[in-house]
């Protein structure tokens, strides 16, 4: 949703077709043994040369290619049920089910789209190992030269350079063997010697501590020693974000051990990071009773209380969120998810949906959700380039941070399997996941299930909808009409349950990794919420209907139904009239507003349904432009008329406020239409005009401007910062000047 999909872009299509040819050539060799494999020395020399080449800085416009291979399930058999094989037994393009291979790294790792290293078996045969979706820290923590590891049911793949290597996509399919593993006789049979370079000990100490504590627990410690070891191991788990494992150790301590300050404090920390804020506060309450004098714990308790207030009441300081998003890179905000008067339910035809549980008003906060996972691309100061994520089975290509997001989701689930159902319960099409959830004491995270879920449920997003609003209304107005493609992305599980409709009744906005969803209309209880997955602007003709094949459905909203039922002759007529409008504004002369009005009236006559039922996307921006032109010509009555027409063309029903004006008649929005950013300066322009001819309506127009701002930006705490410093009309004029400059108009203001 709102991602930079380049699946139909010719230059990217050539890359996809080339990858398909490579895959077909590789599949033609399936089951064959590799021919003329290079020697260990050749492979190492080639790898080291590639490492040197890759050490250069990543340019701001560089794009890495990441390919999703054909889906295959993770290994679900325990290691004891697998038989050992050697490199010489491997065949190309084959998943060696029922087998495992024991390897040792013969090089230092390299990091690209995967973590790569040269590995060897007991026969000193070598090849490349590619580990996908692993934490980058694995390269220093677990994959230093001399590391011993097991790959379960290895997949030998022909790589892009024509050589072959073992590719591992599922985290649980690789097992790193500590040097002091309890099954030392197993390692002795291999003849391997584990090497730990001294300079690496500091880098991976938490991993070593964790493994050391686990080893110590197997060495028959006394009961008191075991409690101390588990307490320390819980700390190591916390530092590696393994919160489930930390809680497991601390739970055992809680039942058998005096609740020391360390037990309580570490338990509260684990619960906090799992966003279980009610339980976290309960633990801190107990902590405060037993250890009232610790200041550090008091500040952490206050932080947990703030999160609980956000979770229960939606009590956010949105100005603070905006500041945090502007200052932090990546903008991961320390805030809770609030769920208002909404709940997930079943729809008649689209599976799950999100419904109101009581009546809400336009602008009301429906929910504010922290991303489960979020991958940020800083276009101003890019630390790393973008990735092109290709799926040759589905013929999709996305430019952005989706490859990073996939890894982040997988790693989080692997570390905290208690969160698994939050993601795996989301829509995943026809993909059939494996039944097992754990093997050899490790959780099973199906990479291809997660990839499918991510592709169907993630959102492209911007850093701040407030900054986007400023760009739309002042710097680049055309952004409001043409959907912007976002390179950052995230997964918000609750928001993903909202189905698409071009005629949306909710709108999402972003502050860092927080998504804010507000109602755009007054809604009754048990109303299904909808927002558009892609902006429908410019897609309401037969030839430009929104492509929703990726989600497996066609939109059946009234806008799409009207487009389907509109004769092609009418569509052609509208397009011809719109071209005439563009020529009027691109003319070096001032536009003939009378002619523009005539064209607008002619376009309006081509619609069979009133705008309150079917919004007219091709009218609202021109009506707004005419309103601003009349405002600069000091014709407030005409300006008001066309500003209201701009609103009405987007589905609004407005009572009062139209010339001839009656002072005591209020301005009331009886029905809200589609919400777009440019309507905020539209309302502010109306307020400015009313100040001249009907002062009693000025505040009412400003009230609707603020509600519209709240819907589009997500909050209204910063409204005055943008709109109080200058009159709404001046800001609207600036908006219109930019529009005319883009159109090449000779209009003067």
TILUM-857226 format. One record per residue (C-alpha): x, y, z. Coordinates in steps of 0.25 Angstrom, whole numbers, plus 5000, padded with zeros to 4 digits. Each point is the difference from the previous one (the first is absolute). Layout:
// residues N
- c1|c2|c3
- X|Y|Z
...
This chain:
// residues 749
- c1|c2|c3
- 5000|5000|5000
- 5006|5013|4995
- 5013|4993|4997
- 5009|5003|4988
- 4995|4989|4991
- 5009|4999|4987
- 4994|4987|4995
- 4996|5007|4987
- 5012|5009|4998
- 5007|4996|4987
- 5015|5001|5006
- 4996|4992|5012
- 4992|4990|4992
- 5013|4997|4992
- 5007|4996|5014
- 4988|4991|5003
- 5001|4993|4987
- 5015|4998|5001
- 4998|4994|5014
- 4989|4991|4995
- 5010|4995|4989
- 5010|4997|5010
- 4991|4992|5009
- 4995|4992|4988
- 5014|4997|4996
- 5003|4996|5015
- 4988|4991|5000
- 5004|4993|4988
- 5012|4995|5008
- 4991|4995|5012
- 5005|4987|5006
- 5014|5001|4993
- 5013|5000|5007
- 5008|5012|4999
- 5011|4999|4989
- 5014|5005|5002
- 4999|5006|5013
- 5011|5010|5004
- 5010|4997|5010
- 4999|5005|5014
- 5011|5010|4997
- 4994|5005|4988
- 4987|5002|5007
- 5006|5007|5011
- 5008|5009|4991
- 4988|5004|4992
- 4992|5003|5013
- 5010|5009|5006
- 5001|5008|4987
- 4985|5002|5000
- 5001|5004|5014
- 5010|5011|4997
- 4991|5005|4988
- 4988|5001|5009
- 5007|5008|5011
- 4997|5013|4993
- 4990|5010|5005
- 4985|4998|4996
- 4996|5011|4991
- 4986|5007|5003
- 4994|4995|4987
- 5006|4986|5000
- 4989|4989|5000
- 5003|4986|5004
- 4993|4988|4994
- 4994|4990|5009
- 4993|4988|4994
- 4989|4991|5006
- 5003|4986|4996
- 4989|4990|4998
- 4993|4997|5013
- 5004|4988|5008
- 4997|4996|5014
- 5009|5000|5012
- 5006|4988|5006
- 4990|4994|5010
- 5008|4988|5004
- 5009|4999|5012
- 5015|4999|4997
- 5000|4986|5006
- 4991|4995|4989
- 5009|5006|4989
- 5012|4992|4994
- 5013|5007|4997
- 5005|5003|4986
- 5012|5007|4994
- 5002|5010|4990
- 5004|4990|4989
- 4986|4994|5003
- 4992|5013|4996
- 4993|5002|4987
- 4996|5012|4993
- 4987|5008|5002
- 4996|4989|5011
- 4995|5001|5014
- 5006|4988|5006
- 4989|4995|5009
- 5003|4991|5011
- 5014|5004|5001
- 5010|5010|5007
- 5014|5005|4997
- 5010|5004|5010
- 5009|5012|4996
- 5011|5009|5005
- 5002|5014|4995
- 5013|5002|4992
- 4999|5015|4999
- 4995|5012|5007
- 4986|5004|4996
- 4995|5010|4990
- 4987|5007|5000
- 4992|5004|4988
- 4985|4996|4999
- 5004|4987|5007
- 5011|4997|5010
- 5010|4992|4992
- 5012|4992|5004
- 5009|4989|4994
- 4997|4987|5007
- 5007|4986|4999
- 4997|4986|5005
- 5009|4989|5006
- 5005|4997|4986
- 5005|5014|4998
- 4990|5002|4989
- 4996|5015|5000
- 4988|5008|4994
- 4992|5013|5003
- 4990|5000|5012
- 4989|5011|4999
- 4992|5003|5012
- 4988|5008|4997
- 4991|5008|5010
- 5010|4999|5011
- 5004|5012|5009
- 5013|5007|4995
- 5006|4997|5014
- 5000|4985|4997
- 5012|5004|4991
- 5008|5003|5013
- 4993|4992|5010
- 4999|4987|4994
- 5006|4999|4986
- 5015|5004|5003
- 5010|4992|4993
- 5001|4986|5006
- 4985|4999|5004
- 4994|4986|5000
- 4986|4999|4995
- 4989|4991|4995
- 4991|5003|4988
- 4987|4991|5001
- 4995|4995|4986
- 5009|5008|4992
- 4997|5007|4987
- 5011|5001|4990
- 4997|5011|4990
- 5007|5005|4988
- 5003|5015|5003
- 5000|5012|4991
- 5015|4998|4996
- 4998|4986|4996
- 5007|4993|5012
- 4991|4992|5010
- 4998|5003|5015
- 4991|4996|5011
- 4989|5010|5002
- 4992|5000|5014
- 4987|5008|5000
- 4994|4995|5013
- 5007|5004|5013
- 4997|4987|5007
- 5007|4992|4989
- 5014|5004|5005
- 5006|4997|5013
- 5013|5006|5005
- 5008|4990|5009
- 5007|5006|5012
- 5014|4996|5003
- 4996|4994|5013
- 4987|4993|4995
- 4996|4989|5009
- 5001|4990|4989
- 5015|5002|4999
- 5001|4986|4995
- 4992|5004|4988
- 5011|5010|4997
- 5011|4991|5003
- 4996|4991|4989
- 5001|5011|4990
- 5014|5003|5004
- 4997|5015|5000
- 5006|5010|5009
- 4992|5012|5003
- 5008|5013|4999
- 4995|5013|5008
- 5009|5011|4996
- 5003|5009|5012
- 4996|5013|4994
- 4986|4994|4998
- 4997|4997|5014
- 4995|5014|5004
- 4992|5001|4987
- 4991|4988|5003
- 5001|4999|5015
- 4985|5000|5003
- 4999|4988|4990
- 5011|4993|5008
- 4995|5004|5013
- 4986|4994|4996
- 5006|4987|4995
- 5009|4999|5012
- 4989|5001|5010
- 4992|4990|4992
- 5012|4991|5001
- 5002|5002|5015
- 4985|4996|5002
- 5004|4987|4994
- 5012|4998|5010
- 4992|4996|5012
- 5000|5013|5008
- 4994|5001|5014
- 4986|5006|5001
- 5006|5013|5004
- 5010|5000|4989
- 4989|4997|4990
- 4992|5012|5004
- 5011|5009|4999
- 5004|4994|4986
- 4985|5002|4995
- 5000|5014|5006
- 5013|5004|4992
- 4995|4992|4987
- 4987|5008|5001
- 5008|5013|4999
- 5008|4994|4988
- 4986|4997|4993
- 4995|5014|5003
- 5012|5006|4993
- 4998|4992|4988
- 4985|5003|5000
- 4996|4986|5003
- 4989|5004|5009
- 4992|4987|5000
- 5012|4993|5005
- 5004|5010|5010
- 4986|4999|5006
- 5000|4985|5000
- 5013|5000|5009
- 4994|5011|5009
- 4987|4993|5002
- 5007|4988|5005
- 5008|5009|5010
- 4987|5007|5004
- 4994|4987|5005
- 5013|4995|5007
- 5008|5012|5004
- 4999|5012|5008
- 4995|5011|4991
- 5013|5008|5000
- 5000|5014|4993
- 5007|4994|4988
- 4989|4989|4998
- 4989|5011|5001
- 5008|5010|4992
- 5004|4991|4988
- 4986|4994|5000
- 4994|5014|4999
- 5009|5003|4988
- 4997|4987|4993
- 4985|5003|5001
- 5002|5015|4996
- 5007|4996|4987
- 4989|4989|4997
- 4990|5012|5001
- 4993|4993|5012
- 4999|5013|5007
- 4989|4996|5010
- 5009|4989|5006
- 5012|5008|4999
- 4994|5011|5009
- 4995|4989|5010
- 5014|4995|5001
- 5006|5014|5002
- 4989|5002|5011
- 5005|4988|5007
- 5014|5005|4998
- 4997|5014|5006
- 4994|4993|5013
- 5012|4992|5002
- 5011|5010|4995
- 4994|5014|5001
- 5013|5007|5000
- 5006|4997|4986
- 4999|5012|4991
- 5003|4992|4987
- 4988|4991|5002
- 4991|5012|5003
- 5003|5006|4986
- 4998|4987|4993
- 4987|4998|5008
- 4995|5014|4996
- 5004|4997|4985
- 4991|4987|5001
- 4989|5008|5006
- 5000|5010|4988
- 4999|4988|4991
- 4989|4994|5007
- 4992|5014|4999
- 5003|5000|4986
- 4995|4985|4998
- 4987|5002|5008
- 4996|5015|4997
- 5007|5004|4987
- 5007|5010|5009
- 5011|5005|4991
- 5008|5013|4999
- 5001|5001|4985
- 5009|5012|5000
- 5010|4991|5007
- 4998|4989|4990
- 5003|5009|4989
- 5012|5005|5007
- 5005|4986|5002
- 4998|4996|4986
- 5008|5012|4995
- 5012|4997|5009
- 5001|4985|5000
- 5006|4992|4989
- 4994|4990|4998
- 4987|5006|5006
- 4997|4989|5009
- 4991|5006|5010
- 4998|4995|5014
- 4985|5000|5001
- 4988|4991|5002
- 4989|4995|4991
- 4986|5006|5003
- 4988|4993|4994
- 4987|5008|5001
- 4986|4997|4997
- 5003|4989|4989
- 5001|4985|4999
- 5004|4990|4990
- 4989|4992|4994
- 4996|4992|4988
- 4995|5006|4987
- 4990|4994|4990
- 5011|4999|4989
- 5013|5005|5004
- 5004|4991|5012
- 5004|5008|5012
- 4996|5015|5002
- 5000|5011|5010
- 4987|5005|5006
- 4996|5012|5009
- 4994|4995|5013
- 4993|5014|5002
- 4997|5012|4993
- 5011|5009|4996
- 5002|5014|4994
- 5009|5005|4989
- 5014|5002|5006
- 4998|4991|5011
- 5012|4991|5004
- 4997|4985|4996
- 5013|4995|5004
- 5015|5003|5001
- 5009|4989|4997
- 5015|4997|5002
- 5006|4992|4989
- 5003|4986|5003
- 5012|5002|4991
- 5005|5012|4992
- 5011|5003|4990
- 5004|5014|4998
- 5007|5006|4988
- 5006|5014|5002
- 5000|5007|4987
- 5007|5012|5005
- 5011|4992|5007
- 5000|4986|4995
- 5008|4990|5008
- 4998|4989|4990
- 4993|4999|4986
- 4987|4995|4997
- 4997|4986|4995
- 4992|4994|4989
- 4992|4989|5005
- 4996|4990|4989
- 4991|4988|5000
- 5001|4993|4987
- 4988|4991|5004
- 4990|5012|5001
- 5007|5009|4990
- 5001|5011|5011
- 5012|5010|5002
- 5000|5010|5011
- 5010|5011|5002
- 5002|5004|5015
- 5004|4994|5013
- 4991|4987|4999
- 5012|4991|5000
- 5004|5006|5014
- 4986|5000|5005
- 4999|4985|4997
- 5012|4997|5008
- 4995|5008|5011
- 4987|4993|5001
- 5007|4986|5000
- 5010|5004|5010
- 4990|5006|5010
- 4991|4987|4999
- 5012|4991|5001
- 5004|5007|5013
- 4986|5002|5006
- 4992|4988|4995
- 4988|5005|5009
- 4997|5010|4989
- 4999|4990|4989
- 4985|5000|4999
- 5000|5015|4999
- 5006|4999|4986
- 4997|4986|4995
- 4985|5002|5002
- 5000|5011|4990
- 4995|4998|4986
- 5010|4992|4992
- 4992|4996|4987
- 5002|4985|4996
- 5013|4998|5007
- 5000|4987|5008
- 5009|5001|5013
- 5006|4988|5007
- 4993|4994|5012
- 5012|5000|5009
- 5004|5012|5009
- 5013|4995|5007
- 5011|4991|4997
- 5013|4996|5008
- 4996|5011|5010
- 4999|5011|4990
- 4988|5007|4994
- 4996|4997|4986
- 4998|5013|4992
- 4996|4997|4985
- 5007|5011|4992
- 4991|4999|4988
- 4988|5000|5008
- 5005|5013|5007
- 5004|5006|4986
- 4986|4997|4995
- 4993|5007|5012
- 5010|5011|4998
- 4996|5002|4986
- 4985|5000|5002
- 5000|5008|5013
- 5011|5010|5001
- 4999|5015|4998
- 5010|5009|4993
- 5001|5012|5008
- 5006|5014|5002
- 5008|5006|5012
- 4989|5009|5004
- 4986|5003|4993
- 5002|5014|5006
- 5012|5003|4991
- 4993|4994|4988
- 4988|5009|5003
- 5009|5012|4999
- 5006|4995|4987
- 4987|4998|4994
- 4994|5013|5004
- 5012|5009|4998
- 5011|4993|4993
- 4995|4990|4990
- 4985|5000|4999
- 4999|4989|4989
- 5004|4990|5011
- 4986|5001|5005
- 4994|4995|4986
- 5011|4990|4996
- 5003|4989|5010
- 5014|5001|5006
- 5008|4988|5001
- 5007|4997|5014
- 5013|4993|5002
- 4998|4998|5015
- 4991|4989|5004
- 4994|4993|5012
- 4990|4990|5005
- 4989|5004|5009
- 4991|4988|5003
- 4987|5007|5004
- 5000|5010|4988
- 5003|4988|4990
- 4986|4995|5004
- 4993|5012|4993
- 4995|4997|4986
- 5002|5009|4988
- 4989|5009|4995
- 5003|5012|4990
- 4988|5007|5008
- 5007|4999|5013
- 4995|5003|5014
- 5013|5000|5007
- 5014|5006|4998
- 5013|4996|5004
- 5012|5009|5004
- 5014|4998|5005
- 5009|5006|5011
- 5013|4991|4999
- 4996|4986|5002
- 4986|5003|5006
- 4988|4999|4991
- 4988|5009|5004
- 4986|4997|4994
- 4989|5009|5001
- 4986|5000|4995
- 4997|5009|4988
- 4985|4999|5001
- 4990|4999|5011
- 4998|4985|5002
- 4989|4992|5007
- 5003|4988|5008
- 5004|4987|4993
- 5005|5007|4988
- 5011|4994|4992
- 5012|5009|4999
- 5007|5002|4987
- 5012|5008|4994
- 5006|4999|4987
- 5012|4992|4998
- 5004|5009|4988
- 4995|5014|4998
- 4988|4999|4990
- 5003|5014|4994
- 5002|4998|4985
- 4995|4986|5000
- 4985|5002|4999
- 4999|4996|4985
- 4999|4987|4993
- 5014|5001|4995
- 5006|5005|5013
- 4993|4991|5010
- 5008|4997|5013
- 5008|4987|4998
- 4997|4991|5013
- 5004|4987|4994
- 5011|4999|5011
- 4989|4998|5010
- 4991|4991|4992
- 4988|5009|4999
- 4994|5011|4992
- 4994|5012|5007
- 4985|5001|4999
- 4998|5013|5006
- 4990|5010|4994
- 5012|5008|4993
- 5005|4987|4993
- 4986|4996|4997
- 4997|5013|4993
- 5013|5000|4992
- 4996|4986|4995
- 4986|5005|4996
- 5005|5012|4993
- 5000|4999|4985
- 5014|5002|4994
- 4994|5011|4992
- 4998|5008|5013
- 5013|4997|5005
- 5007|5005|4987
- 4991|5013|5001
- 5005|5002|5014
- 5014|4998|4997
- 4999|5010|4988
- 4994|5010|5009
- 5011|4998|5011
- 5010|5002|4989
- 4993|5013|4997
- 5001|5004|5014
- 5015|4997|5001
- 5002|5009|4987
- 4993|5011|5007
- 5009|5000|5011
- 5013|4998|4992
- 4997|5011|4991
- 5010|5012|5001
- 4988|5009|5002
- 4991|5001|5012
- 4990|4989|5000
- 4986|5003|4995
- 4992|4997|5013
- 4987|5001|4993
- 5004|4989|4990
- 5006|4992|5011
- 4986|5001|5007
- 4993|4995|4987
- 5009|4988|4999
- 4998|4996|5014
- 4985|5001|4999
- 5001|4991|4987
- 5009|4990|5008
- 4990|5000|5011
- 4988|4997|4990
- 5007|4987|4996
- 4997|4994|5014
- 4988|4992|5002
- 5001|5000|5015
- 5001|5012|5010
- 5014|5003|5005
- 4995|4996|5014
- 4999|4986|4995
- 5011|4999|4990
- 5012|5010|5003
- 5005|5007|4987
- 5015|5000|5001
- 5002|5008|4987
- 4992|5012|5006
- 5005|5003|5014
- 5014|5006|4997
- 4995|5009|4989
- 4989|5005|5009
- 5009|5003|5011
- 5010|5007|4990
- 4988|5009|4995
- 4996|5003|5014
- 5014|5005|5003
- 5000|5008|4988
- 4987|5007|5003
- 5006|5002|5014
- 5012|5008|4995
- 4991|5008|4991
- 4992|5004|5013
- 4987|4993|4995
- 4998|4992|5014
- 4986|4996|4996
- 5005|4992|4987
- 5012|4995|5008
- 4990|4994|5010
- 4992|4994|4990
- 5011|4993|4993
- 5007|4996|5013
- 4986|4993|5004
- 5000|4994|4986
- 5014|4994|5002
- 4995|4993|5013
- 4987|4995|4994
- 5007|4994|4988
- 5007|4991|5011
- 4987|4995|5006
- 4997|5011|5010
- 4986|5005|5003
- 5001|5014|5006
- 4988|5007|5006
- 5001|5016|5001
- 5012|5008|4996
- 4996|5002|4986
- 4997|5014|4993
- 4991|5007|5002
- 5005|4999|5015
- 4990|5001|5011
- 5008|5004|5013
- 4993|4992|5010
- 5000|4987|4991
- 5011|4990|5005
- 5010|4993|4991
- 4998|4985|5003
- 5006|4988|4993
- 4989|4991|4999
- 5008|4989|4994
- 5015|4999|4999
- 5006|4995|4987
- 5014|4996|4996
- 5012|5006|5008
- 5011|5006|4992
- 5011|5010|5006
- 4997|5011|4991
- 4986|5002|5006
- 5007|5006|5013
- 5004|5012|4992
- 4987|5000|4993
- 4992|5001|5014
- 5010|5011|5004
- 4998|5008|4987
- 4985|4999|5003
- 5002|5005|5014
- 5008|5012|4994
- 4988|5003|4990
- 4990|4998|5011
- 5008|5010|5009
- 4996|5011|4989
- 4986|4997|4997
- 4995|4991|5011
- 5009|5001|5013
- 4991|4990|5008
- 5004|4989|4991
- 5015|5002|5000
- 5002|4992|5013
- 4991|4988|4995
- 5009|4999|4987
- 5012|5000|5009
- 4994|4989|5008
- 4998|4991|4988
- 5014|5004|4995
- 5006|4995|5013
- 4992|4987|5000
- 5005|4998|4985
- 5014|5002|5005
- 4998|4990|5011
- 4995|4990|4990
- 5011|5002|4990
- 5012|5002|5010
- 4995|4991|5011
- 5000|5011|5011
- 4996|5015|5001
- 5010|5004|5011
- 5009|5006|4990
- 4989|5006|4992
- 5002|5014|5005
- 5015|4999|4997
- 4997|4999|4985
- 4987|5008|4999
- 5000|5011|5011
- 5013|5007|4995
- 4993|5004|4987
- 4986|5001|4995
- 4994|4988|4994
- 4998|5008|4987
- 5015|5003|4999
- 5003|4986|5002
- 4990|4996|4990
- 5006|5010|4990
- 5014|4994|5002
- 4994|4987|4997
- 4993|5005|4988
- 5013|5007|4995
- 5008|4987|5001
- 4989|4993|4992
- 5000|5010|4989
- 5015|5001|4999
- 5000|4985|4998
- 4989|5001|4989
- 5008|5011|4994
- 4989|5010|5002
- 5001|5015|4998
- 4990|5003|5011
- 5005|5012|5009
- 4996|5002|5014
